[in-house]
Amino acid sequence: MTAIAQEDLIESVADALQYISYYHPMDYLRALGQAYEAEQSPAARDAIAQILTNSRLCAEGKRPMCQDTGIVVVFLKIGMDLRWSDATMSVSDMVNEGVRRAYMNPENLLRASIVADPAGARKNTRDNTPAVIHMEVVPGSTLDVTVAAKGGGSENKAKFVMLNPSDSIVDWVVKTVPTMGAGWCPPGILGIGLGGTPEKAMVMAKESLMAPVDIHELKARGPANRLEELRLEIFDKVNSLGIGAQGLGGLTTVVDVKILDYPTHAASLPVAMIPNCAATRHVHFTLDGSGAAQLPVPNLAEWPQVHWAPSPQARRVDLGKVTREEVATWAPGETLLLNGRLLTGRDAAHKRIADLLGRGEPLPEGVDFHGRFIYYVGPVDPVRDEVVGPAGPTTATRMDKFTDLMLGQAGLLGMVGKGERGPLAVDSIRRHGAVSLIAVGGAAYLVSRAIKTSRVVAFADLGMEAIYEFEVLDMPVTVAVDARGNSVHNTGPAHWRAHIGKIPVAVV
Ligand code: SF4
C-alpha cells in the first residue's frame, strides 16, 4: 500500500507555490506568444509584450510575476488505497503549512494577501493561510495535487447565473464578459462550470482553469461533442468583442475557454464563469510515496522571443514639473514614461485619508497630494538588493468612490491603476481636468525595475497598503481617461469590435 509522508506533501505544496509564482505554464506562454504575433492593436500589443517580458524576467530572477501573489486554491484527489506514513496533522493543515513556508520563504518573499474576519476587522493572517482546499476521494493509491494561486482582480470578476434550461449559454457569456471590465487583466482564460447546483458549478468553473491551453488543437481537429462546440463558439465570440489585452481594444481577449459540466436538475441550468488573468498560475503533480514532487525546470529558450523596451515615440513626463495644462494634451491610449516622485495608496490608505479629511484633520506629515500623482499599488516586500518587490497596479475602480475627494480636497492631479474607471470617477476626472493612467497588470516585476527608490511616508502599520513614495525612471503607463473624460476602455474595444466586424457596435 502506498504510504505518503506528511513532510512530502508539505514540501511539495511549498515548492509548487514558489514555482508558480515565477514560472508561467508553458501552454499559456505559447498562446500569449501567438496572440502577440497576431495582435494588430498597438496598445494591446505593447501590453502583451510587457507581460511576456515580465514573465521572462521573473523566470530568470525567481521573483513573482505579479504583486498579487494570490489566494491559494488546492485540488486534492486522494486515492482510496493510500495511507499516511507519519501524519500528525490533518491534510488541510499539511497544505496550509506548505502555504506558510512558501509565502514566507526569505529567498522569494511572496505577498501575504489573505485577511481573516472578512466582514469585520479584515486582519491580514500574515502568512497567506488558509488555502481554499477541495478534496475528493478517488480510486487508486496515489495523491493527485493541483496547486493554484489566484489574484483578487480576476476572482472579483467571477459571475454566476441560474439560466432557464432553454436560455442560451453563449448569449449570457457574451453579454456578461464586457461587464467584467479590464480588472481581470486579460488576455486570459475563461473557466466555465455548467450544471450541478450553484456551488458545484462554481467549483467546476475554477477546476476547469487547471487544464492546459489547447483551443488551437481543438480548432484544428474540430469539436467532438457539445462542450467542445460551446468552447469554440464562446472563444470566437468573446474575442470578437474587441476588448483586447488590458481592455485597451484588440484581437485577443481570451487565449482559451474551458468548460466542465455535471448533470443538473431538469428545471435548472446553473452557469458559473471565472476568468484566469495574465498571471495564470497553476501546477499539477502526483505523490506516489517515493518522496516530494520534482517539478520540471522550464527551458528559458522556449519563452517567446519578445523583449519589451520603451517606445522611442513615448512621451516622457517629469512628475516634478507636470501641470494641468500639460495633462490636458494627453490622449487616451497614448503611452507615457513617468519620471520623478510618485505617491502610492490603495484601499485602506484611501479609507484613512477620507476619514481624516472628513473629520477636518490634516493628512500625515509628508503626505501632500497637490499637483501630484498616486499609484494604486501594494508591492511585494523586497529581497536581496531590490528597492521594492514586484509592484504592478491594482484595480482602479475600487478607488472610484474616493476619486472626487482626492482630486478636489486633496488636490491630486492624476492616478495610475489598472482597468477602466466608473462613471462617477470619469465625471470627476473631467470636472477637475485630471487624468487616469494604467500600468500593465501582470507586468509587476518589469514595472518594479522602473522604481529607483522607495520609502514609506505614512500608515506604516498597513504593510503593503501603506503610503510609499517611489522615485521612478521611465515607468511605462498608458492614458486611460483623459482630461475631457474620454476613456480608452470605451473607445479601444469599440474600435476593435467594429474592425473585427462580427458583433455590431452599439451607437450611444
Ligand atoms: S495579473 Fe491582474 S488580476 Fe492577475 S493577479 Fe495580477 S493584478 Fe491580479
Boltz pocket constraint, residues with backbone or C-beta under 6 A from the ligand:
constraints:
  - pocket:
      binder: B
      contacts: [[A, 66], [A, 67], [A, 68], [A, 69], [A, 150], [A, 151], [A, 152], [A, 153], [A, 154], [A, 183], [A, 184], [A, 185], [A, 277], [A, 278], [A, 279], [A, 392], [A, 393], [A, 394], [A, 441], [A, 442], [A, 443]]
      max_distance: 6.0
